[in-house]
Amino acid sequence: MEITSVSLKNYSSLRIGGEGAMVVVRTTAALVEVLMYAKKENKDVYFLGTGTNTYFGENLDELLFVKIAIKGVSFEEKDDEVFVTAYAGEVWDDLVRFSVEKGLWGIENLSFIPGIVGAAPVQNIGAYGVELKDVFVSLLAIDRTTLDMVEINKSACDFGYRDSFFKKEYGRYIIVSVTVKLSKKSSPKLTYKPLDSLIGKEITLQDIRDLVIQTRTAKLPDWHEHANAGSFFKNPIVTTSVVQELRDLYPEIPALEFEGGYKIPAAWLIEHVAQMKGVRRGDVGTWPTQPLVLVNYGDATANEVDSFAAEIKEKVHTKTGVLLEQEVNRVG
């Protein structure tokens, strides 16, 4: 086991973070070894993926950062269904691309979402009317309390909107692999814009993937060129009575029915309520074409991001009573 000192700025798509100790694991045996070491040394462990949903503070001495690099994908066919198992270190969009190339339906709407497979169940990633829970079967994880490998099925994951059991039991389970059920049969989900433009047309999986990627790249800045962590806030879910009150204040406010309530686009609230689309404070600002994305334009610190995010939340809450919940994680 080799522990090295690294700049966590290089492991955050927001390019924010201080120095920390890191070890890379490429096998489940190596992962268990690291967990045993951390337990013995009483070290807090933070697991790194691609860093596209995280930024770091400056004082990270108390943490051991573990880079998950366990790779591999397998396919098991059962009639028209195909069970796909991917190890945690695989890049999520590579898994989507593999599946599309093999003609398997189910996760094409989730194209171009950044991150690794192991992080997908924690967030219950979703886009364009599809969530991971729609195809999820089970996962294998190491229980840090016992260091045993356990299988966790869909019902036990308690999936919700950008939520799961793993957030409630944060840090206890380290996901090793994920299994999803895809289909050889055509089953496009085209309810969300702009995918609804494909309704009634003869389309392929690649058509959907291409449109999703085109839409995401048109709205969202490439974090390799403009440091960002994607959608910074969750879209709030509110009750029918709250929606009625909001429509009295803002007749044009969009609201989509969602699990007994209504989902309000956080980007709309940031632009039209907080009026902070394209606003910049020093090196932190909202992206001009998608205010849901916070950008580090230079040498922003974690505290500066926190302050800017707090300003947005305060303005939205004061005017609407709606509290935006941060989706991007700060560590340290």
N, C-alpha and C positions, 0 to 999 in steps of 0.2 A: 504494500500500500504506500503510494507516494503522495505526500501532501506538499503542495506548492503555494506560494504567495502570488495572488493575482489581483488585478484591478477589476472590481465588480462592474465598473463602468463598461467593460468589454462584454459583459454578460447581461446587459440590459439594453433593450431596443430604444429606451429613452436616454441611454448613455449617461446614466447617473449612478454614482456609487464610489465608495472608498476601497481600501485594500482589505483582502480577506484570505483565509486559508481554504484551499480547494483540493478535492481528490476526485478523479474520474473513475467511474465503475463501468465495466463492460460485460460483466457476468453477474448472475444472481448470487453466486458464491462470494464475489468481491463485495457486493452490496451488503451481505450479511456480516462480512468481516468489518466493514466500515461501521455498521450499526453497533457491533459489539465493542469496537474501539470507542465510539462516541459515548456509549453507556458507561464504560469503564472510566473514561476521562471526564465524565459529567459534562459533555459538550452538547449544546443545542445544534441540531442539524437542519440545514435548509437545502432542499433539492432543486437543482437548476435544470431547466429545460432549455428552450431557446431564448428565454428572457424577454419574450414579447408581451408579457403581462405584469412586469415587475420593474421597480426601481429601488435603489438601495441608499441607505444613509451613509454617513462617514465612519461611524464607530461600529466596526463589525468584528471586534476582537473575540467576542463571546461565541461566535458562530463557526461551524465547520460547514462549508459549502460542498455539496456532492453533485457532480455533473453526471446525469444518467445517460449512458451511451450504450445501453443494451439493445441490440438490433435483431430484426428477423420478422418475416411475415409468412404465414401459412394459410392455405385455402382448403376447406373440406366441403365437398359437394354432397347435397342430399336432395335429389330430384331438382326442382327449380330453385331451391334455396342453397346459398353458399355461406358457410360460417368462416369468417375471416378473423384470424388471430394475429395481432401485431404486438411486438414488444414495445415497452414504454419509450425507448429512445428513438423510435422511428419518427420522422417528421410527419405530422398529420397530413399535410397536403400531398406528400408522396403516397401515402396510403390511399387517398382519394383518387389520385392519378392512376395508381395501379388498378383500382377497382373499376374505374371508367374504361381503361384500356382492355380489361377483361370482360366488359359488357355487363357489369353488375350494378343494379339499381339500389339506391338507398341513401348514399351520402354525397351525391353529386352537388346538391345545393350547399354543402358545407365546404366547397372548394375554396382554397386560398386563405383559409383561416390559419393564422400563424400558430406555432407551438408544436409540442410533441404529443404523441399518442397518450402517454401517461398522464398528461394534464387534462385531456379532453373530458373524462368523466367527472373530475372535480368541479369543473365549470359547467358541466352539461352543455357543451358548446352548441350553438344554434345559429341559423341564418336562413332567411328566405322561406320561413314556414316549416323548417325541419330542425329537430334537435337530436342530439346523440341518443337520447333515451328511446327514440322511435325505432332504432335498429339495435340497440344494446342488448347483449345476452348476459355476459358475466365478465368478471376480471379476476386475475390472480394478483395478490398483494402479500407483502410481508407485514405481519402484525408486530409492531415495534415493542409491544409489551411482552411478547413471548418469543419473537424472532421466528415464528412458524409461518409457513406459506399457507394462505387461506384463499378459498374461492368465494367470491361475493356475487350473488345474482342480482338481477335487475330490481326486484322488489326491495331488497335490502339497501339499495343505493339511495332510495328516497329522493329521486330526482325531482327538481322543480325548475323554475325559470332561473337560469344561470346559478343553479344551486344543487347541492347533493349532500348525502350523508357525510362525505369526506370533508366538507367544510365545518360541519358540526363536530366531527371528531378529528379536527385538524392536526396533522402530524403523526397520527397513530398508525395509519396504513400507508405503506409505500407501494404504489402500483407498479407491477412488473410487466403485465400484459393485459390486453383488452380484446374481447371477442365480440364481434358484431354479426348480425344476420342480414345478408344482402340477397337480392333476387335476380334471377336471369330474366324474369318477366318485366316488360316495360311498365313502370309505375311512376310517371313524372308528377312532381308536386309543384304546381305552377300558380298558386293562389296569390303570391306576393309579387309586387312590382319589382323589377321589370319583367320577371319571368312570365307574367300573365300575357305578355305580348306573343308568347309561343303557343298559346292555346289554339287548338284547331289546326295546327301545322304538323307535318311529319317531322319529328325531331329525333335526335340521337342524344345519348348521354353526353357526348362531347359538345353538342350545341348548348346544353344547359351549363356545363362546366365553363365553356368559353364566355357565355353571357354573364355568369356570376363573376368570373375573373375580370372581365371588361368593366363591369359595374363597380367592383371593389377598387380596382386600380384607378378608375376615373374619380372616385370620391375620396379615397384614402391615400395619404402620402406614403411612399415607399420608405420604410424605416431605415433602410440602408443609406438613403440620401437625406432624409429629414427625420431626426430622431423622435420617435413616438411609440406609444404602446397600444395603438388602436383605440377602440371605444373606451373612454375613461370612466364613463358612468353607465349603469344599467338603465334600461327604459323602465320608468316606474309603473307599477301596477296599482290602479286605484279602483274605488267602488263606483257604482252607477251614480250615486248621489254626488260624489266628488266631480265626476265628469260633467254632470249637469251644472254644477257651480262654475266649473272652469269654462264651459261653453257660454255662460252668461258673461264672463269676463273677456273671453277670447273666442268669438263665434267660429273662427277658422281652425281651431285646434284639432289636430287629427287624433282619433282614438279608435283602437282596434279591440274588438271583443276578445278576451283572453282568460280562460279558466275561471269564469264566473265574474270577472271584473273587466277592466279596460287597460290596455297598454298604451301609454303616452310616449311618443318619441322624445327621448331626452334631448336630442339635437334640436328639435323644434323649440323646446323650453329654453335652451341655452341661447338660441338665436332670437326668438321673438319675445321672451319674457325677461331673461337676464340681459339681452342685447349685447352678447359677448362673442358673436361670430367674428372671427378674424381679429380679435382684440389681443394685444400683446402687453405683457408687463415684464420689462427687462428681457431675459432670455426664454421666458415661458409665454406661450400664447395658444389660442385655438386656431385650428387650420381654417384657412379662408373659405374652403368649399365644404367642410364638414366640421362643424363646431364641437362635435362629440369627441374629437381627437385633440389632445393636448400635445404640443410640440416643444421640444427643447431646441431652441434656435442657436445655442452656443454652449455656455458653461453653466447651465442651470443646476441648482442644488435640489435635494429632496425637499428641504424646507420651503424653497421657493415654489415648487410644484404644489405642495400642500396648501400654501397660502393662496395661490391662484385658484385651486380647486375649491377651497373654502369660500372664496368670493363668489364663485358661480353658484354654489349651493345656497349661500345666504340670500342672494338676489332672487333665485327661483322660489325658495321657501317663503320669503317675506311677501312676495306678490301672489303666490298660489296656495301656500300651505303644503306643497308637495316637497318631500325631502329626497333629493337625489342620492343614490347609494353608489359609492365608488366601486368600480369593477377591477381596476388595476391595483396590484398589491404593492405596498411599501414595506420593505424589510430593513430593520435596523434604525 
